[in-house]
Amino acid sequence: MTAAAGQRIPQVEGFAPRVADGSPKEHGKALRGRVPRSAHAAFEAAAGRPDAVRAVEESNAGRVAELAPIRVGRMAANPFAFLRGAAGLMAHDLSGGPVTGVGAQICGDAHAANFGLYGDVHGRLVIDLNDFDETVFGPWEWDVKRLATSLVLAGRVAGADEDTCRAAARDTVGAYRRTMRLLAKLPAMDAWNAIADEELVSHADARDLLGTLERVSQKARNNTSARFAAKSTAAAADGSCRFVDALPVLRRVGDAEAAAVAAALGPYLETLTGDRLPLLARYAIHDVAFRVVGTGSVGTRSYVVLLMDHRGEPLVLQVKEARPSVLLPHLPALGFPAPPQEHEGRRVVTGQKRMQVVSDIMLGWTTVEGRPFQVRQFRNRKGSVDPAALAAEEFDDYGRMTGALLARAHAHSVDPRLLAGYCGKNEELDEAVAAFAVAYADRTEADHADLVAAVRAGRIAAETGV
């Protein structure tokens, strides 16, 4: 049967907004009448906003209780660290502000430390967003505002002056806007694959970052399963390898818990494409351990599984608990209906694949004792820039690079012509979001100060230096 001329391929609900009249670009421009770009400068804490300490306590619910003090200690380190652990509180605040109503698959936690390097299937290093615990279909501008705010806070922690911090936030949004305009002008297939990593520094005009990126790349190339296993395991009497306790970050687990995690890898295999199965069939499970993860995820259940091939070469998988996104409670009132109930590990994996250009070939999900988990390679040449340790002249470069990456990620789930139409040619949106970022950074510093005061007063327990 011959398709009618001009007939479109059916659209995936929620991922290709239909425009009744005019082009997507014109529709984006029209949105400015309802939500002016200048409106994004505003931030005012809503009445009834939970105080910072209560928000942290509530976000610890359902986590491993004995690990909560580690999480609090990490968040208390500085205001940027507090922001990293407070995605839910920021979502609460953003829900009271202007929202265009245009949705995309968003990271949900797009702060400056959640971009990094990792190895692709051929061992080459790529750079992209790399944390998707909170990913949902939601307002694209929430990711942009969180990223811009994080640049301001990281700059302040690093000792950069206020002009540098604000310029980094403005340049972040500017790079996002210009990248979206570029993608909007390209053929669909070209836009989908645009801005290869080797073009990223030039595209973002981030040449001052070259030295830092090269140092991170060299470190990432050595950040492998084999290196982790060499440092974290020892030979057992029967000739097998076993993890060695490194408390409180890494600890052995009991036989029953280890067996439950190992058994969950069977259902995990069913979530992979068939071409991965012969590869994994060449490995045998040797051990399982519990390992504490990063600031926002501390207290979630996370395991490392040691696999060995026939030559004794290791592969380490991370089996990490997937909790519901902290953004979800705030979305229905904004016109983003709650998605059908699904496995939280699948939500994370699906969101990651929708946003990244290249994803981990071992990415999948499973269930351990009734709890949802995501599964991925551990230490697959991962490397990251510490934005709070950048030199002053690098902040705007890093902002432009991450802004471009975020635009590329969003353009996989929303027509870039629509967002390009809204963002426009001039710097109105850049200036507005930069003003928001400074104001929200001030609010975060106050929240952080409240948490530190509560720790000192003994209201909430914190363990530092972990």
N, C-alpha and C positions, 0 to 999 in steps of 0.2 A: 504494500500500500504506500502510495506517495504522500508525504506530509504536505499539508496546505502551505503555500508560500507565506513566510512570516510567522508561522506557528511557533510558539515558544515552548521550550522544555518546561515541564511542570516545576514550580518553585517549591523549595523546602519552606514550610511554614515558619515564619519568624526570622528567616535569614535572608530574605530578598524582598524588602518592603515594596509593595505595589504602589505605584504613583498613578492616581486617577487621571490627572491632567498635566501635560507638560513633561519635561525631562526630569530625571532625578536631580540634576544640578539646579534647575529652576525651583523644584520642590524644596531643596535645601536652602536656597536663597529666601524662599517664602517663609521658612521657619523663623527667620530673623525677626519678622514682624510680631510673632507670638512670644519668642524668647530672644530679645536682643543680645548680641554677643557681649555687650558691656554689662549685662546682668550677672554674668559669671564672676564678676569681681566681688560680689557681696558674700559676706559670711557673718551670720549672727547666731550664736548658740540659742537653740530653741528652749522655751520654758519647759521645765521637767526633764531636761537633759541629765542623764545619770552622771554622778561625779566619777572622776577617773578611777578611784579605788574600787568603787562598787562595780564599774564596768569590767575591770580586770578580774575581780572576784567572780563575777557572773560568767566571764569567758573561760574561767578555769573549770566550770562545772562539766562533769563527765570525763575529765582528764585523769591521768594517774595522779592521785592526791599527793604522794610523796615527792613528785617532780614539780609541783606548783611553785615552791620557793625558788627553784632554779629559773623558771620562767619569769617570775617577778623580779629576781635579781638581774636578769638580762635586760628586762624592760626598764629597770631603774638606772641602768648604766648611763644613759644620756637621752635627750629628747628624740633623737633619730631612732634609737633603739625602742623607745616607747611607741613611736608611730608604727614601727614594724610589727609590734604585737597588738596593735589596736585597730585592725581593719574594721571590726564590727562597730566600734565607736565612731569611726569616721563615716561609715555607711549611714549610721543614724543621723549624723550631722548633714551629710550630703542630701539625704532624703527630704530635708526641709528647704533646700535651695532650688534654683532654677534647673529644669530638666527639659531637654528638647523633645523627648519622647522617641528619639531614634535609638534603636537598640543594635547591639553587636555582641558577639561573644567577647566578653571582657575577662581580663585576668582577675579582677576583683582585689588584687593586692599588688598593684603595679608600682611599688616603690623602687628607688634607684638601685637597691641591692639585689633585686630579683631579676636582674639581667646577667647573663654570663656566657662563658664558653662551655662547650661540651663536644664530644666526638660523634661524628656520624658513622654510618655503617662501614665506610671505607677508612675510618680512622682520621679523617680530616676534621679540623676544628671549625665549628660554626658558632655564631653568637646570636642570642635571641633571649626572649623571656624564658625563664626556667623554673617558675613556681606557679602552680595552678590549683592550689588547695581550695581557693575561694571562687574559682571560675564559674560564671553564670552568663546567661543572656540578659544584658542589662544596659544601662545608660553609658554610652561610650565616654562621655565627659567625666565620669567618675574616675576612670583609669587615668585620664589626662591630669585631673586635679590632684590625684594622689601622687603621681609621679612628680609633678611640679613642686608640690609641698615638700616631698622628700629631698629634692635638690636643695631647697632653702635650709632645711634642718641639717642635712649632711654638711653643707657649707659652713653653717654656724658652728657645728661641732668641730670642724677642721680649723676654725679660726679665721675663715674668710670674712671680709667686710660685708656690710649689708648690701652695698651696690652689686658686689660680685654674686651674692646669693640671689638677689632679685633678677639679675641679668641671666643667671643660669636657668631660673624658672621660665623667664620670658623666652629664652632661646629654645628651651625644651618644647614649648607649645608652638613656637615658630617652625621648628623642624617637623613637628607632627603635621602642621597645616600645609607646609610646602610639599612634604612627601605625599600627603593625600591628594594634593593638586596634581602632582606628577603622575600618580597612579590613575587618576581620573582621566588623564589624556591618552593613556596607553590602550592598545587592544586588550581585551579581557585576559587572554592567556599570558601576554607579556606582563600585565600588571600583577597577575597572580605570582609570577616568578621573579618580579623585579627586585632590584637592589640586592644583588648577591653580596655575600660577606666581604669579598675582596674589593667591592665598590663602596662599602659602607662609610669608611673614613673619609673618602673624597666627597661622597654625597653629602655627608653631615658637616663637612669642613672641620673635621676633628683631628687635625694633624698634630696638635699639641699632646694628644693622647697616645701617639704611636709608641713611645718608649714604654709607657705603662702597659699597653696592650701586649707588647712583645714580652715583657716580663711575666705577665699573667699567662700568656700562651705557653711559655717555656715551662712554667710550673704546672699548667694543666696537662701537658703531654706526659708528665710523670705521675699524674693523679689517677691511678688505675686500680682495678681490683687486685692485681698482683702485688702492688706496693702496699695497699691497705692490709691484705692478707699477711704479708711478710711482717708487718708491724704488730698485727693484732691476733695472730694465731701462734700455736706451738704444736710440735709433733706429740701425739699421744703414744702410749705404750704399744698400742696395736698398729702403729704406723700411720694412722689417720691424723688429720689436722683438727685442732679444736681452738675455738676462740679463747682468749685469755682476758680475765676481768681487768678493766681499766675504769674503776668506779670514780664518779657516778655516771660517766658517759656510756660505758660499755660493760654489760654484765651477762654472765651465763644465765640460761633459763633452765627450769626443771624439765625432766623428760617428757611429761605430759604436754607442757606448753610448746616445747620444741616439736613434738609429734604433730600437734594441731597445726602449727605453721607449715611444717613440711607437707602435711596432707592437703593443705589449701593450695599448694602449687599444682595439683592435678586439675582442679577447676580453672585455675589461672591459665593453663595451657589452652583451654578452650576459647579464651578471649584473644589469642594471638592468631595471626594469619598462618596458614598451613606451612608456608615455606620456612617458618622459624622452628618448627617442631623437630626436624632432623638434627638441627644444631643443638638444641637443648637436650635431646636424647643422648648426646655424647657426654653429658655431665652427670655426676652422682652427688647427692646431698651428703655433706660431711658434718655440718654443725649449724646451729641457730643461736643467735644472741640478741639481746635487747639493746638498742642504741638510741640515746637521746638525740633529738634533732634540733633544728634552728629555733630562733627566738619565738616566732609566732606559733610554731608547732610543738614546742616543749610541752610534754605531758600527754601528747597523743601516743598511742601504742605504735612502736616502730621497731622492726626486726631487721637484722642482716642475716642472710642465708649464704653459707659457704658451699659453693659447688666446685668440684674438681673434675678435670677431664682425664683421659687415659694416661697423660704424661705428667699428671700432677699439677697442671696449670690451673689457677683458680679463676672463678667468675663469682662475683658477689652480687646478689640481688637484694634490694631493699623492699621490704613488705611494710608499707606505712598506712596507718589507719586514715580513713577518709571520713571526716565529719561533714555534716551539712554546711554549706556556705553561709558565712555570717551575713552575707548581703541579702539572702532570700527573704527574711521577714520584712524588709523595707521596700520590696519591689512591687507587690500587687497594687498598693495604693497609688503608684505612679504609672499604672497602665501596663506593667509587665507581669502578666499572669504567672502564678506559680506553675512550674513545669510539672508534668506527671511524676508521681513518686518513682524514683529509679535508684539503682545501686549507686552510692556516693562515689565509689571507686571508678565506676564507669563514667560518671559525670566529670570527674577530674581528667580522666584519660581522653574522653571525647573532646572536652574543652581544649586540652593541650594540643591535640592533633589538629583542631580547627584553627589554632592561632600560630603554631610554629610552622616554619618552612620545612624543617626536618625534625622528626621526633625519634626518640629512643626505639630501637627495633624490638626491645624486650618489654615495651610498655603494655601493661594489662591490668586486670583487677581480679579480686577474689574475695572470699569471706572466711574469716577465722573466728570460730566460736560465736557466730552470729553477728559479728561486726564487719562492716565493709572496709576493704583495704585496696590500695593501689600497689602495683608491683612495677619496679623499674630497675635498671642497672644501677649499681652503687659505684660511684667514682669512675664513670666512663669519661675520663679526661676532662673532668669539670674544673673550671676556673672562674673566678669572679673578681671584679674590681671592687675594692672597698671605697665607696664614694666619700666616706667621712675621712679618708686618708689622702685624698687628692690634693695636689697643689692648687693654689688659687686660679692659676691660668688654665687649669684643666676642667674646671667645673662647667663652663659653658659648652666646651667640647663634649663632655660626657652627657650633658643635657641634650644637646642636638642629636647625638648618636642614639640615645635611648628613646627620644621622641620619634625619630625616624623608624626605629624598630617597632614601637608601639603602633604607629600608623600602618606599617606593613602587616602587623598581626590583626588589627581591626578590619583591614580591607579584605580579609579572607571571609568575613561573614556579613559585611554590609557593603553596598555599592559605594565605592570611593567617590563617585560623582555626587552622591547625596551629601556626604560629609564635606567634600570640597566646596559645594555650593553654600553650605552653611558657614564654614570657616572663612571663606573669602580670600581676597588678595592682600588686604592691608593687615596691620598688626593689632587691630582692635581686640580680637580674641586673645592674642598673646599677652597684651597688657592687662586685660581683665583677669585672666587666670593667674598671672604673676601676682596681681594684687591680692587675689584670693589666697594664693600659696603663702604669702607673707603673713596675712591675717590668721590663716589656719596654723601656720608654724608657731605663731605667738600663742594660740590656744593650746597647742600640743606642749609647748614649754611649760605652760601653767599646769596642764594635766600631769606632766612628768614631775613637776615640783610637788604636787599634791601626793603623788605616789611615793616619792622619796620621803616626804614628811610622815606619811603613814607607816613606812618601814621603820623609820627612826623612832616613832612613837610605839611601835610594837603592835599596831593595828593589823598589819599583814606581814607574813613571814617572807624573808628573802634570803637567798643563798647567792653570794657574789663570787666572781672569779671562776665560774664553771662554764 
